[in-house]
Amino acid sequence: MAAASLSSINIRQKQYCCSSPWLGASSILFSNNQSRALLLKKSPLVVVRVKMEKGYVQMDEECRLVSSATGNINGYSNNHPMITVNVDLGPRSYPVYIGSGLLDHQPGLLSRHVEGKQALIVTNSKIAPLFLDKTVNALKQGNPQISVDTLILPDGEQFKNMESVMKVFDAAIKARMDRRCTFVAVGGGVVGDICGYAAASYLRGVNYIHVPTTFMSQVDSSVGGKTGVNYRVGKNLIGAIHQPECVVVDTHTLNSLPNRELVSGFAESIKCGLVRDGQYFEWIENNLQALLAR
């Protein structure tokens, strides 16, 4: 199966993104001082307008090009559209891939970011039955030579500690992973923080990939490189800044969330609107019920 072509947006400062698969596979929102996407519901079409400094593009709900006034968008796929947001950090820049069904329908998307032939997937007991096999297959689709090991941690904030980090080290050492290995975090913010900090520390730093599966982690913790664990006297007192090789936001994973967790992610998006972008905040306010409908 051919990989879907990419749409690229470059973001030079902190970016916020959230997805709304309930309104159509191509529904993507961004908000920062350089880029903003507005999803406009025009029955029977859901139109995405990606607005940038030098123009915009519009796509319908099948992600077909409606109109274009910029050269920054370079491709579409009718079946499984994917947008790429480039986090511009100079030599440590990395892409954020956003779309529905990326783990199933984008062969090579993960493996292209694995430098060596070893990968360690870190997830938890709640996420593993849902997405562990999909992630293993996604890693091997593009490169069957990759050796994939897995570690399933218990679920919960109370396990965001050094004991869990040590379990990641134990799994990596047992598998004899070298400096060219890649850790892959599959889960919410807790899994991402544990795996990212372990990657920052193992052999003085190895690569890692984020596959966030909660709304909060997709719009917040998976981007920015903040990793760490809690200590007995406070939260996030031990950690490091360690940027991922890429972030894969598969919006299909949001279908597994209870409403409470979905709403918590929207709260973060609303906060971004309050702090930085009144128009974005107003748009969320006007479309909140439709966004929460599944």
Secondary structure, DSSP 8 states (H G I E B T S, - for coil): -----EEEEEESS--EEEE-GGG-TT-EEEESSS-EEEEEEETTEEEEEEEETTEEEEE-TT--EEEE--SS-----SSS-EEEEEE--GGG-EEEEEETTHHHH-TTTTGGG--SSEEEEEEETTTIIIIIHHHHHHHHHH-TT-EEEEEEE--SGGG-SHHHHHHHHHHHHHTT--TT-EEEEEESHHHHHHHHHHHHHGGG--EEEEEE-SHHIIIIITSS-EEEEEETTEEEEEEEE---SEEEEEGGGGGGS-HHHHHHHHHHHHHHHHHH-HHHHHHHHHHHHHHH--
